[in-house]
Amino acid sequence: MKKLIPVLMMMASMPMAASAQAIPKVTLFGGYTLVRNQQPNGGPSFNVNGWDASVEMKPASWLGLVGDLSQQYGSPSGVQERQTSVLFGPQVTVPGLKRVKPFAHILVGAVHGTNRAIFFGATCTSTSCPGPTAFFGTTLATAVGGGVDFKLAGPVWVRAIQVDYLHANLNPDHHTQMRVAAGIAFRF
């Protein structure tokens, strides 16, 4: 029995030692995004630029819960396009790596998009331009993707790339877009 007591004490102290390891509990990200987009009514594809920001809360070293907010905008071929997305979901990070953090996520939320026609350098109103001049809507959206962060120093990391396939049914177009982001992440 006396030999069993040290073994039981060692086993009881293992969870305390594991909880003392430094697991970053919050990751903040901000950066640039590029989205390959489609014009309404089957027009040609074009790129829109913007920004992406996210917050990740980590209950475990490999599992996080992410809130993602992004906006892209541009004016290709006489159309002023703006798209805002708010997405949430789980993110899985490969555990055990010190200076590299590859991750994958599945996010669900909403996208709000607007398309406005531009004639002669001015945004049209319903009375100043022929035909439909603006399309807008909010719809369910999903994003599936991932990326990789590299440690710079202290809590500062570089998100070298994040690629998502963003799917939404915005009127008048149904689209799946590739969204690429890069920027700075802070792990606390």
MOKA-V539056 format. One record per pair of residues at least 6 apart in sequence whose ideal C-beta (glycine too) atoms are under 8 Angstrom apart, sorted by sequence separation. I is the first residue (numbers start at 1). J is the second residue. D is the distance in Angstrom with one decimal. If there is no record, write none. Layout:
[[I | J | D] [I | J | D]]
//
This chain:
[[39 | 45 | 7.7] [58 | 64 | 4.4] [59 | 65 | 7.3] [74 | 80 | 7.9] [75 | 81 | 7.1] [117 | 123 | 7.7] [118 | 124 | 6.8] [122 | 128 | 7.8] [151 | 157 | 5.3] [152 | 158 | 5.9] [38 | 45 | 5.5] [39 | 46 | 6.7] [57 | 64 | 6.4] [58 | 65 | 7.9] [73 | 80 | 7.8] [74 | 81 | 5.5] [94 | 101 | 7.0] [116 | 123 | 5.3] [117 | 124 | 4.8] [126 | 133 | 5.7] [150 | 157 | 6.3] [168 | 175 | 6.5] [37 | 45 | 6.7] [38 | 46 | 7.9] [56 | 64 | 4.2] [57 | 65 | 5.1] [73 | 81 | 6.5] [93 | 101 | 5.4] [94 | 102 | 4.9] [116 | 124 | 6.8] [125 | 133 | 6.7] [126 | 134 | 7.7] [149 | 157 | 4.4] [150 | 158 | 5.0] [167 | 175 | 7.5] [36 | 45 | 6.0] [37 | 46 | 5.7] [56 | 65 | 6.9] [72 | 81 | 7.8] [73 | 82 | 4.5] [93 | 102 | 7.2] [94 | 103 | 7.3] [119 | 128 | 7.7] [124 | 133 | 4.2] [149 | 158 | 6.8] [167 | 176 | 4.6] [36 | 46 | 7.8] [37 | 47 | 7.0] [56 | 66 | 4.8] [72 | 82 | 7.5] [73 | 83 | 7.4] [93 | 103 | 4.5] [119 | 129 | 5.3] [124 | 134 | 7.8] [149 | 159 | 5.1] [150 | 160 | 5.8] [166 | 176 | 7.1] [167 | 177 | 7.8] [36 | 47 | 6.0] [37 | 48 | 5.1] [55 | 66 | 7.1] [56 | 67 | 8.0] [71 | 82 | 7.1] [72 | 83 | 5.0] [92 | 103 | 6.5] [148 | 159 | 7.5] [149 | 160 | 7.4] [165 | 176 | 5.9] [166 | 177 | 4.8] [35 | 47 | 7.0] [54 | 66 | 5.6] [55 | 67 | 5.0] [71 | 83 | 6.9] [91 | 103 | 5.5] [92 | 104 | 5.4] [117 | 129 | 5.7] [147 | 159 | 6.0] [148 | 160 | 5.6] [165 | 177 | 7.4] [166 | 178 | 7.7] [34 | 47 | 5.8] [35 | 48 | 5.1] [54 | 67 | 6.4] [71 | 84 | 4.7] [91 | 104 | 7.1] [92 | 105 | 7.2] [147 | 160 | 7.4] [148 | 161 | 6.4] [165 | 178 | 6.2] [166 | 179 | 4.9] [34 | 48 | 7.6] [35 | 49 | 8.0] [54 | 68 | 4.3] [70 | 84 | 7.3] [71 | 85 | 7.7] [91 | 105 | 3.9] [117 | 131 | 7.7] [147 | 161 | 5.4] [164 | 178 | 7.5] [165 | 179 | 7.7] [34 | 49 | 5.9] [35 | 50 | 7.1] [53 | 68 | 7.5] [54 | 69 | 7.2] [69 | 84 | 7.8] [70 | 85 | 5.2] [90 | 105 | 6.5] [117 | 132 | 7.6] [147 | 162 | 3.2] [163 | 178 | 6.7] [164 | 179 | 4.6] [33 | 49 | 7.1] [52 | 68 | 6.8] [53 | 69 | 5.2] [69 | 85 | 7.3] [89 | 105 | 5.9] [90 | 106 | 6.5] [117 | 133 | 4.7] [146 | 162 | 7.1] [147 | 163 | 6.5] [163 | 179 | 7.4] [32 | 49 | 7.2] [33 | 50 | 4.9] [52 | 69 | 7.5] [53 | 70 | 7.1] [68 | 85 | 7.3] [69 | 86 | 5.5] [89 | 106 | 5.1] [116 | 133 | 6.4] [117 | 134 | 7.2] [145 | 162 | 6.6] [146 | 163 | 7.0] [163 | 180 | 5.5] [164 | 181 | 7.7] [32 | 50 | 7.6] [33 | 51 | 6.2] [52 | 70 | 4.0] [68 | 86 | 7.4] [69 | 87 | 7.9] [89 | 107 | 4.0] [116 | 134 | 4.7] [145 | 163 | 5.1] [162 | 180 | 7.2] [163 | 181 | 8.0] [32 | 51 | 6.4] [33 | 52 | 4.5] [51 | 70 | 6.5] [67 | 86 | 7.9] [68 | 87 | 4.5] [88 | 107 | 6.2] [89 | 108 | 5.6] [115 | 134 | 6.8] [145 | 164 | 3.3] [161 | 180 | 6.8] [162 | 181 | 4.3] [31 | 51 | 7.0] [32 | 52 | 7.5] [50 | 70 | 6.3] [51 | 71 | 6.1] [67 | 87 | 7.6] [68 | 88 | 7.3] [87 | 107 | 3.7] [88 | 108 | 6.5] [114 | 134 | 6.7] [115 | 135 | 4.5] [144 | 164 | 6.7] [145 | 165 | 6.1] [161 | 181 | 7.6] [162 | 182 | 7.0] [30 | 51 | 7.2] [31 | 52 | 5.7] [50 | 71 | 4.8] [66 | 87 | 7.8] [67 | 88 | 5.3] [87 | 108 | 6.5] [88 | 109 | 5.6] [114 | 135 | 7.1] [115 | 136 | 7.4] [143 | 164 | 4.3] [144 | 165 | 5.4] [161 | 182 | 5.8] [30 | 52 | 7.4] [31 | 53 | 7.9] [50 | 72 | 3.4] [66 | 88 | 6.8] [87 | 109 | 3.7] [113 | 135 | 7.9] [114 | 136 | 4.2] [143 | 165 | 6.8] [159 | 181 | 7.0] [160 | 182 | 6.3] [29 | 52 | 7.3] [30 | 53 | 4.8] [49 | 72 | 6.3] [50 | 73 | 5.8] [65 | 88 | 7.5] [66 | 89 | 6.1] [86 | 109 | 4.8] [87 | 110 | 7.9] [113 | 136 | 6.6] [143 | 166 | 4.8] [159 | 182 | 5.9] [29 | 53 | 6.6] [48 | 72 | 4.2] [49 | 73 | 7.2] [65 | 89 | 7.5] [66 | 90 | 7.4] [85 | 109 | 6.5] [86 | 110 | 5.6] [112 | 136 | 7.4] [113 | 137 | 6.4] [142 | 166 | 7.6] [143 | 167 | 7.5] [158 | 182 | 8.0] [159 | 183 | 5.3] [28 | 53 | 7.9] [29 | 54 | 4.6] [48 | 73 | 5.9] [49 | 74 | 6.3] [65 | 90 | 6.2] [66 | 91 | 4.7] [85 | 110 | 7.1] [112 | 137 | 7.2] [113 | 138 | 7.9] [141 | 166 | 6.3] [142 | 167 | 5.1] [158 | 183 | 7.8] [159 | 184 | 7.0] [28 | 54 | 7.6] [29 | 55 | 7.8] [48 | 74 | 3.7] [64 | 90 | 7.2] [65 | 91 | 7.3] [85 | 111 | 4.5] [112 | 138 | 4.4] [141 | 167 | 6.5] [142 | 168 | 7.9] [158 | 184 | 6.4] [159 | 185 | 5.1] [27 | 54 | 7.9] [28 | 55 | 5.9] [29 | 56 | 7.6] [47 | 74 | 6.9] [63 | 90 | 6.6] [64 | 91 | 4.3] [84 | 111 | 7.0] [85 | 112 | 7.8] [111 | 138 | 7.0] [141 | 168 | 4.1] [157 | 184 | 7.3] [158 | 185 | 7.3] [27 | 55 | 7.4] [46 | 74 | 6.8] [48 | 76 | 7.8] [63 | 91 | 7.5] [64 | 92 | 7.8] [83 | 111 | 6.2] [84 | 112 | 4.9] [110 | 138 | 5.6] [111 | 139 | 6.1] [140 | 168 | 7.1] [156 | 184 | 6.8] [157 | 185 | 4.3] [26 | 55 | 6.9] [27 | 56 | 4.2] [47 | 76 | 7.9] [63 | 92 | 6.2] [64 | 93 | 6.5] [83 | 112 | 7.4] [84 | 113 | 7.6] [110 | 139 | 6.8] [139 | 168 | 5.3] [140 | 169 | 7.4] [156 | 185 | 7.9] [157 | 186 | 7.2] [26 | 56 | 6.9] [46 | 76 | 3.9] [62 | 92 | 6.1] [63 | 93 | 7.7] [83 | 113 | 4.5] [110 | 140 | 6.4] [111 | 141 | 4.0] [139 | 169 | 5.2] [156 | 186 | 6.3] [157 | 187 | 5.9] [26 | 57 | 6.1] [27 | 58 | 7.3] [46 | 77 | 7.0] [62 | 93 | 5.6] [82 | 113 | 6.9] [83 | 114 | 7.9] [109 | 140 | 7.8] [110 | 141 | 5.9] [139 | 170 | 5.5] [155 | 186 | 5.1] [25 | 57 | 6.9] [26 | 58 | 7.3] [61 | 93 | 7.5] [62 | 94 | 7.3] [81 | 113 | 7.4] [82 | 114 | 4.9] [108 | 140 | 7.5] [109 | 141 | 5.8] [139 | 171 | 7.8] [155 | 187 | 5.2] [25 | 58 | 5.5] [44 | 77 | 7.1] [48 | 81 | 5.7] [50 | 83 | 7.8] [62 | 95 | 4.3] [81 | 114 | 7.3] [108 | 141 | 7.4] [137 | 170 | 5.3] [155 | 188 | 5.7] [24 | 58 | 6.4] [43 | 77 | 6.9] [61 | 95 | 4.7] [80 | 114 | 7.7] [81 | 115 | 5.4] [108 | 142 | 5.3] [137 | 171 | 4.8] [145 | 179 | 7.6] [147 | 181 | 7.4] [23 | 58 | 6.4] [37 | 72 | 7.5] [48 | 83 | 6.9] [56 | 91 | 6.0] [58 | 93 | 7.9] [80 | 115 | 7.2] [107 | 142 | 6.8] [108 | 143 | 8.0] [135 | 170 | 8.0] [43 | 79 | 7.7] [79 | 115 | 5.4] [80 | 116 | 4.4] [106 | 142 | 7.4] [107 | 143 | 4.3] [135 | 171 | 6.3] [143 | 179 | 7.1] [149 | 185 | 5.3] [23 | 60 | 7.5] [27 | 64 | 7.1] [33 | 70 | 5.6] [35 | 72 | 4.6] [37 | 74 | 7.6] [39 | 76 | 7.1] [79 | 116 | 7.1] [80 | 117 | 7.8] [106 | 143 | 7.6] [107 | 144 | 7.7] [135 | 172 | 5.6] [23 | 61 | 4.7] [34 | 72 | 7.9] [39 | 77 | 6.6] [79 | 117 | 6.3] [80 | 118 | 5.5] [105 | 143 | 7.6] [106 | 144 | 5.4] [149 | 187 | 7.9] [33 | 72 | 5.9] [40 | 79 | 7.3] [64 | 103 | 7.8] [66 | 105 | 5.8] [68 | 107 | 5.8] [78 | 117 | 6.3] [79 | 118 | 6.8] [105 | 144 | 7.6] [21 | 61 | 7.8] [39 | 79 | 5.9] [78 | 118 | 5.1] [105 | 145 | 6.6] [66 | 107 | 6.5] [68 | 109 | 7.6] [78 | 119 | 6.9] [104 | 145 | 7.2] [105 | 146 | 6.3] [39 | 81 | 7.9] [104 | 146 | 3.6] [75 | 118 | 6.3] [80 | 123 | 6.0] [103 | 146 | 5.5] [37 | 81 | 6.4] [102 | 146 | 7.0] [103 | 147 | 6.1] [102 | 147 | 7.5] [103 | 148 | 7.3] [37 | 83 | 7.5] [102 | 148 | 4.7] [103 | 149 | 7.4] [101 | 148 | 6.8] [35 | 83 | 7.1] [100 | 148 | 6.5] [101 | 149 | 4.3] [100 | 149 | 7.3] [101 | 150 | 8.0] [100 | 150 | 5.9] [101 | 151 | 7.9] [99 | 150 | 6.6] [100 | 151 | 7.5] [99 | 151 | 4.3] [98 | 151 | 7.4] [87 | 141 | 6.6] [89 | 143 | 8.0] [87 | 142 | 7.9] [111 | 166 | 7.4] [113 | 168 | 7.5] [85 | 141 | 5.8] [87 | 143 | 5.5] [101 | 157 | 7.1] [107 | 164 | 7.6] [111 | 168 | 4.3] [113 | 170 | 4.5] [85 | 143 | 7.6] [111 | 170 | 6.4] [40 | 115 | 5.4] [68 | 143 | 7.4] [39 | 115 | 7.7] [85 | 166 | 6.8] [85 | 168 | 7.8] [83 | 170 | 7.9] [40 | 135 | 5.8] [72 | 179 | 7.8] [70 | 179 | 7.3] [52 | 162 | 7.6] [70 | 181 | 7.5] [52 | 179 | 7.7] [31 | 159 | 6.1] [52 | 181 | 4.4] [27 | 157 | 8.0] [29 | 159 | 5.9] [24 | 155 | 7.7] [31 | 162 | 8.0] [35 | 166 | 7.3] [41 | 172 | 6.1] [42 | 173 | 7.8] [52 | 183 | 7.2] [40 | 172 | 4.8] [41 | 173 | 7.4] [40 | 173 | 5.2] [39 | 173 | 7.7] [38 | 173 | 5.7] [38 | 175 | 5.2] [37 | 175 | 7.3] [38 | 177 | 7.6] [37 | 177 | 5.9] [36 | 177 | 5.8] [35 | 177 | 5.2] [36 | 178 | 5.0] [35 | 178 | 7.2] [35 | 179 | 4.9] [34 | 179 | 7.6] [35 | 180 | 7.7] [33 | 179 | 5.8] [34 | 180 | 4.9] [33 | 180 | 6.7] [34 | 181 | 7.9] [33 | 181 | 4.5] [32 | 181 | 6.7] [31 | 181 | 5.3] [32 | 182 | 5.9] [31 | 182 | 5.3] [32 | 183 | 6.1] [31 | 183 | 1.7] [30 | 183 | 5.4] [31 | 184 | 6.5] [29 | 183 | 6.2] [30 | 184 | 6.2] [29 | 184 | 7.3] [29 | 185 | 4.4] [28 | 185 | 6.7] [29 | 186 | 7.9] [27 | 185 | 5.6] [28 | 186 | 4.7] [27 | 186 | 7.0] [27 | 187 | 5.0] [28 | 188 | 7.7] [26 | 187 | 7.6] [27 | 188 | 7.6] [26 | 188 | 4.8] [24 | 187 | 3.9] [25 | 188 | 6.6] [24 | 188 | 6.0]]
//
